[in-house]
Amino acid sequence: MKDDDNDGFSPSYGVFADISSLIAMLKHNKGFAFLPADSVAALITSGQLVELSCDFELTAIARKVELCWRSGFTLCEIGRQVINTFKQHNQLNS
């Protein structure tokens, strides 16, 4: 967990290399996260995770996704393919 700089949206946040580690923390009631519905629908249905509702959010808000990858990732063929596929699938320009 980090709390010494302002890279996250909260003064106390975690950085996870993969979604399975994040979900494991959530299953142990360690925080909350905005996750793709497809990734957690079965876990919510089975009661392993809980969907939170905000009383201040009257309608759904389209949220942006921030991705980070290691320096040089896009220099290799697989890295370029992954990022380009993500951009095309999500209709991103940059």
Phi and psi in degrees as GROMACS dihedral restraints (atoms count N, CA, C in turn):
[ dihedral_restraints ]
;  ai    aj    ak    al  type     phi  dphi    fc
    3     4     5     6     1  -115.4    20    10
    4     5     6     7     1   143.2    20    10
    6     7     8     9     1  -148.3    20    10
    7     8     9    10     1    14.4    20    10
    9    10    11    12     1  -102.4    20    10
   10    11    12    13     1    -6.6    20    10
   12    13    14    15     1  -145.8    20    10
   13    14    15    16     1  -177.9    20    10
   15    16    17    18     1  -110.0    20    10
   16    17    18    19     1    38.0    20    10
   18    19    20    21     1   -74.3    20    10
   19    20    21    22     1   -23.8    20    10
   21    22    23    24     1  -102.0    20    10
   22    23    24    25     1  -176.3    20    10
   24    25    26    27     1   -93.0    20    10
   25    26    27    28     1     2.8    20    10
   27    28    29    30     1  -140.1    20    10
   28    29    30    31     1   155.5    20    10
   30    31    32    33     1   -69.3    20    10
   31    32    33    34     1   -13.7    20    10
   33    34    35    36     1  -136.0    20    10
   34    35    36    37     1   110.5    20    10
   36    37    38    39     1  -144.7    20    10
   37    38    39    40     1   166.4    20    10
   39    40    41    42     1  -119.0    20    10
   40    41    42    43     1   151.9    20    10
   42    43    44    45     1  -117.8    20    10
   43    44    45    46     1   123.7    20    10
   45    46    47    48     1  -119.8    20    10
   46    47    48    49     1   138.5    20    10
   48    49    50    51     1   -75.9    20    10
   49    50    51    52     1   -24.0    20    10
   51    52    53    54     1  -149.2    20    10
   52    53    54    55     1   159.9    20    10
   54    55    56    57     1   -69.2    20    10
   55    56    57    58     1   -28.3    20    10
   57    58    59    60     1   -66.3    20    10
   58    59    60    61     1   -36.0    20    10
   60    61    62    63     1   -66.4    20    10
   61    62    63    64     1   -41.5    20    10
   63    64    65    66     1   -62.2    20    10
   64    65    66    67     1   -46.3    20    10
   66    67    68    69     1   -62.6    20    10
   67    68    69    70     1   -38.0    20    10
   69    70    71    72     1   -60.1    20    10
   70    71    72    73     1   -41.8    20    10
   72    73    74    75     1   -65.4    20    10
   73    74    75    76     1   -41.5    20    10
   75    76    77    78     1   -63.9    20    10
   76    77    78    79     1   -37.2    20    10
   78    79    80    81     1   -62.9    20    10
   79    80    81    82     1   -24.4    20    10
   81    82    83    84     1   -97.7    20    10
   82    83    84    85     1    21.7    20    10
   84    85    86    87     1    58.5    20    10
   85    86    87    88     1    37.6    20    10
   87    88    89    90     1  -107.5    20    10
   88    89    90    91     1    74.1    20    10
   90    91    92    93     1   100.7    20    10
   91    92    93    94     1  -166.1    20    10
   93    94    95    96     1  -144.5    20    10
   94    95    96    97     1   163.6    20    10
   96    97    98    99     1  -155.3    20    10
   97    98    99   100     1   153.0    20    10
   99   100   101   102     1   -92.0    20    10
  100   101   102   103     1   116.0    20    10
  102   103   104   105     1  -127.9    20    10
  103   104   105   106     1   154.7    20    10
  105   106   107   108     1   -61.2    20    10
  106   107   108   109     1   133.0    20    10
  108   109   110   111     1   -55.3    20    10
  109   110   111   112     1   -39.6    20    10
  111   112   113   114     1   -60.7    20    10
  112   113   114   115     1   -30.1    20    10
  114   115   116   117     1   -77.7    20    10
  115   116   117   118     1   -22.2    20    10
  117   118   119   120     1  -126.3    20    10
  118   119   120   121     1     0.7    20    10
  120   121   122   123     1   -55.8    20    10
  121   122   123   124     1   -46.8    20    10
  123   124   125   126     1   -66.0    20    10
  124   125   126   127     1   -36.0    20    10
  126   127   128   129     1   -68.9    20    10
  127   128   129   130     1   -34.8    20    10
  129   130   131   132     1   -70.3    20    10
  130   131   132   133     1   -44.7    20    10
  132   133   134   135     1   -59.6    20    10
  133   134   135   136     1   -39.9    20    10
  135   136   137   138     1   -81.3    20    10
  136   137   138   139     1    -4.6    20    10
  138   139   140   141     1    84.8    20    10
  139   140   141   142     1     5.8    20    10
  141   142   143   144     1   -75.2    20    10
  142   143   144   145     1   -28.0    20    10
  144   145   146   147     1  -128.4    20    10
  145   146   147   148     1   159.3    20    10
  147   148   149   150     1  -122.5    20    10
  148   149   150   151     1   134.2    20    10
  150   151   152   153     1   -82.5    20    10
  151   152   153   154     1   128.2    20    10
  153   154   155   156     1   -95.2    20    10
  154   155   156   157     1   143.7    20    10
  156   157   158   159     1  -115.3    20    10
  157   158   159   160     1   139.1    20    10
  159   160   161   162     1   -99.0    20    10
  160   161   162   163     1   129.2    20    10
  162   163   164   165     1   -72.6    20    10
  163   164   165   166     1   -16.8    20    10
  165   166   167   168     1   -93.8    20    10
  166   167   168   169     1    -6.8    20    10
  168   169   170   171     1  -106.8    20    10
  169   170   171   172     1    96.3    20    10
  171   172   173   174     1   -76.5    20    10
  172   173   174   175     1   -29.4    20    10
  174   175   176   177     1  -130.0    20    10
  175   176   177   178     1   160.2    20    10
  177   178   179   180     1   -62.3    20    10
  178   179   180   181     1   141.9    20    10
  180   181   182   183     1  -110.6    20    10
  181   182   183   184     1   127.9    20    10
  183   184   185   186     1   -70.5    20    10
  184   185   186   187     1   121.3    20    10
  186   187   188   189     1  -107.0    20    10
  187   188   189   190     1   145.1    20    10
  189   190   191   192     1   -84.1    20    10
  190   191   192   193     1   156.0    20    10
  192   193   194   195     1  -110.4    20    10
  193   194   195   196     1   134.7    20    10
  195   196   197   198     1  -111.6    20    10
  196   197   198   199     1   125.5    20    10
  198   199   200   201     1  -113.9    20    10
  199   200   201   202     1   142.8    20    10
  201   202   203   204     1  -129.8    20    10
  202   203   204   205     1   142.6    20    10
  204   205   206   207     1  -144.2    20    10
  205   206   207   208     1   162.9    20    10
  207   208   209   210     1   -65.4    20    10
  208   209   210   211     1   147.5    20    10
  210   211   212   213     1   -55.9    20    10
  211   212   213   214     1   133.4    20    10
  213   214   215   216     1    91.5    20    10
  214   215   216   217     1    -6.5    20    10
  216   217   218   219     1   -57.3    20    10
  217   218   219   220     1   -41.1    20    10
  219   220   221   222     1   -79.3    20    10
  220   221   222   223     1    -2.9    20    10
  222   223   224   225     1   -81.9    20    10
  223   224   225   226     1   -20.0    20    10
  225   226   227   228     1   -93.9    20    10
  226   227   228   229     1   156.7    20    10
  228   229   230   231     1   -60.4    20    10
  229   230   231   232     1   -45.7    20    10
  231   232   233   234     1   -64.0    20    10
  232   233   234   235     1   -42.4    20    10
  234   235   236   237     1   -59.8    20    10
  235   236   237   238     1   -45.8    20    10
  237   238   239   240     1   -60.1    20    10
  238   239   240   241     1   -43.3    20    10
  240   241   242   243     1   -63.3    20    10
  241   242   243   244     1   -43.4    20    10
  243   244   245   246     1   -61.2    20    10
  244   245   246   247     1   -50.6    20    10
  246   247   248   249     1   -66.2    20    10
  247   248   249   250     1   -43.2    20    10
  249   250   251   252     1   -63.7    20    10
  250   251   252   253     1   -40.2    20    10
  252   253   254   255     1   -63.7    20    10
  253   254   255   256     1   -43.5    20    10
  255   256   257   258     1   -61.0    20    10
  256   257   258   259     1   -45.2    20    10
  258   259   260   261     1   -61.1    20    10
  259   260   261   262     1   -45.0    20    10
  261   262   263   264     1   -66.6    20    10
  262   263   264   265     1   -43.7    20    10
  264   265   266   267     1   -64.3    20    10
  265   266   267   268     1   -34.1    20    10
  267   268   269   270     1  -103.2    20    10
  268   269   270   271     1     9.4    20    10
  270   271   272   273     1    54.8    20    10
  271   272   273   274     1    48.6    20    10
  273   274   275   276     1   -97.8    20    10
  274   275   276   277     1   144.6    20    10
  276   277   278   279     1   -95.0    20    10
  277   278   279   280     1   -26.8    20    10
